Structure formats: C-alpha cells, structure tokens
C-alpha cells in the first residue's frame, strides 16, 4: 500500500501504470491484488479517482488515481512506525543471526 501511495504522491496514475511501476521495481503484484487495494484505499479516503479518456487509447476510459491529504498523512504515519520499530527489529535479527552462528 505504501508504495502505491508514494507513487501517487509524485504524480497521478491509472491502475495499469501503478502495476507496471511495481513490476519495474521487482514487486510482482498482480492486477487481482492491486485493484482491490486501490478500491480499499479509495473507500478509506486515502486516494480519489476520476474516469478520464486515455489519450494513448482513444475511446478507452481509464480510472486515474490521486492521493488525498489523508493519504499523505498515512505515508508519514507508516514511515514513523517503521523508524519506531526498525532498531528493535534489527536488534532481534542480529541476535538470531549470532545464535545461528554459535549453533554451527
């Protein structure tokens, strides 16, 4: 979810464009995962969408997604949560790795 929000923070995008961006970032999420996630984020008020004509494929409207201020706040909250727990998780990981080395 955060990757989609961060992408929408930089520019609006349609669903296929977001899926393509994820694939290019080696995150192989399928349309069957991404579109329900977009629908949920819109329902939660994190993004909005409009139907717009696709200039690349005339006659084929696309849903264009844009981040909302609530979506911006969610990014900040998720990043803050990450930094809050990062050191603890890293410490636990290091302890586990040390334990594994000692067991060899």
N, C-alpha and C positions, 0 to 999 in steps of 0.2 A: 504494500500500500504506500509506504513512504516514498519508494522510487517513482511511483506514478504521480504523487503529489509534488515531489521535487521537480519532475519533468514539467508538470503543468505550471509550476511556479515561474519557469523561464519562458514558456510560450503555450498557447492553447494548442490542443491536438485532438485528432479523432482517434477512435479506438484502435484501428489498424496501425496507425502511426505509433501509438504507445506500445503495441505488441512488437512492432518492428524494432523500436528502440530497445526494448527488453532483450530481444534476441541478439541484437548487436552488442549488448552488454553481457552476453553469455548467461542470460537468465531466461531459460526456456519455458516461460508460462504460455499456456495455450489460450485461445480465444474463449474457451469454455470456463476458464478461470478469471481472465481479465475483465470480461464484460459484466459478469455478476459483481465483481469487485467494484467496478465503476458505478454500477447501479446502486450498490450499497452506499458508496461514498456520496453519491448524489442524494440519496434518501436521508443520509446523516447530515447533509448540508455542507460537506467538505468541498464539493465541486458543484458546478452547474453545467447545463448543456443546452445547446440550441441545434436545431436542424438547419443545415446550410447546404447550398448547392456545391458540389465538388467540381472545382474548376478543371481538374485533371480528367474527370469522367463526367461530362455534361449529362444531365438527366438522372444522375445517381446522387441523391442527397446523402449527407453524412452527418452524424451527430458529433458536434465539436464541443469538447470539454474545456472548462476554465476553472481554475482554483478560486475558492472564496476566501474571505478573511478567516473563517473558521478552519479552513484547510491550512492556511498559513500558520495559524496557532497550533494546529495538530503537528505540523512539521517541527516547530520549536519544542513542543512538549515531548515528542518522540526522541528528538536529539538530546534533550535534557535528561530524559530517562536513560538513554544509552550511556551518557557520561556518568550518571549517578551510579550505575551498576558495573560499568566497564572494569574498574580496578578490582572489585571483588571477584568478578568472573575470571579475570586474568590471573589473580592470585590462586584461585581454586584450580585453574587449568595448570599452572606451574607446579602446584603441589601434586597433582595427579601424574604429571609427566615425571617428576622426581621419584615418586613412588614406583612407577613403572620401570624406571631405570634401575632402581635398587632391587627390584624383583628379578632382574635378569641374571 
